[in-house]
Amino acid sequence: MNLKDVKELYDKYILETYTRTDFCLVKGEGVWVEDIDGKKYMDFFPGWAVSGIGHRHPKVIEKLNQQLGKILHVSNNFYNDVQPLLAEKIIEYSFPGKAFFANSGAEANEGAIKFARKYGYPERHEIITMEKSFHGRTMATLTATGQDKVKKGFGPLVEGFKHVPFNDIEAFTSAITDKTVAVMLEPIQGEGGINVAGKEYIKKMSEICREKDILIIMDEVQTCMGRTGEMFAYKHYGIEPDAITLAKSLGGGLPIGVLVLAEKHKDVLPPGSHASTFGGSPIVCAAALGVFEAIEEDSLLDNAVKMGEYIRSCIGDLKASVPMIGTVKGIALMIGVELDMEDASGIADECREEGLLINCTQQNVLRIMPPLTITKEDVDKAMEILRKVLKKH
């Protein structure tokens, strides 16, 4: 098939719920992907940050091949021998507790919302979330999301959510009522423009929540698995949440979502209160174990910090000759470059034409989130493309 054939099939059989770019990816290896015409690109936003350790990482492929010869799916009414190994690994890097497995970040966040509602029932049900946040596309998670654009046409929305400005402790405190049961936030807002939660903000929020018995739910769908130089980004803040939600990079390219609850909350969701038919399948859990193995054995947390610093230094050098570059935001390999222009989506398009895949969010923020496996040579190639494109403007 060629691109024209693929597009015709999409037009005929697939709902148009996405704005698609005119190219079709068919291969991937590490930081590189290849389109149906044989052109190669450096992927610095791999699979919407899903392929966080690169495409088809050897350790993920090895684990998948081992599991393919055994069994692909096991009902969650039975035991399987891979799911608990992954849960053990997640708990090892987070806090004492237990995990629930689903298939996406939205499902993990939906589970977190149900957990909060069950915890507060029947007296408390309100959850405070942040403006510019993104938590998913299900009815509850899109209501939780602090961006109106995802909600248009889907009312009436789920009741019980309040949105307050991010990094504003006074706004958070003012929103608390006797109905408040939880706060749900991303330690770094991804879709919101790579906005980093301040350490003092999180510290004060934690103190208030502990005083008032308000649950702290950290949405780590995009920040997990070493993206910020820690396995989980909440570790930067010196607090222990009541729950974290994981997805994206955890599956190594396969669909996964996880809700992790602290040990003290392990009985809030009893048997029959929540479920997911495909959640925690042996094949997906095997892939995720490969992701952990790669991060551990290849020192990818350290590499994320080093390469993140190097990218920032490169952008800092570029800023001297490209006045449109504004604030550079983020931690480690979760980077946002704010441009002084109303719409920077064309910049991302031009980078793609030159062989570099990045993302534009919030109209004027370039989102750069390469795999944790990148090298200095990879960065140099990518920055040269970015330099070439920006200097045209």
Number of C-alpha atoms within 10 A of each C-alpha: 7 10 14 12 10 13 15 11 10 12 11 9 8 11 8 10 6 7 6 9 7 8 16 16 15 11 14 20 13 20 25 19 22 19 16 15 13 11 12 17 21 24 29 26 22 27 15 15 24 23 27 32 29 28 23 17 22 15 20 25 17 15 20 21 14 12 18 13 8 10 12 13 15 17 13 16 8 6 10 16 11 17 23 16 13 22 20 15 14 25 16 11 13 18 17 15 19 20 23 21 27 26 22 22 26 26 27 29 32 24 24 27 21 18 23 28 21 16 20 20 12 9 12 19 21 23 26 22 26 25 20 20 27 25 28 21 17 13 16 21 23 23 27 32 25 24 19 11 9 14 17 9 8 10 9 9 15 12 12 17 22 20 21 20 15 23 19 15 18 12 13 21 14 9 15 20 10 10 15 24 26 28 24 25 24 27 24 26 24 23 18 20 24 25 21 18 19 14 15 12 16 19 15 13 21 21 13 16 18 12 9 13 13 24 22 24 27 26 30 28 29 28 30 23 31 27 29 27 25 21 20 23 22 24 16 13 16 11 14 17 18 21 26 29 30 30 30 26 30 30 28 31 24 19 22 28 26 29 25 30 26 18 14 11 15 13 11 16 17 8 8 6 10 11 14 13 14 17 24 29 22 24 23 29 29 28 28 29 25 24 26 24 16 19 21 13 9 13 13 25 21 18 20 26 19 16 22 27 15 18 20 20 12 16 18 16 11 18 17 10 12 17 13 15 19 15 14 18 19 24 24 25 30 25 25 25 21 23 21 14 12 10 14 19 17 13 21 20 18 17 22 20 14 17 20 24 24 24 21 22 18 18 15 20 30 23 25 24 24 30 26 31 21 20 15 12 9 16 19 14 14 24 17 13 18 21 18 14 19 19 12 8 9
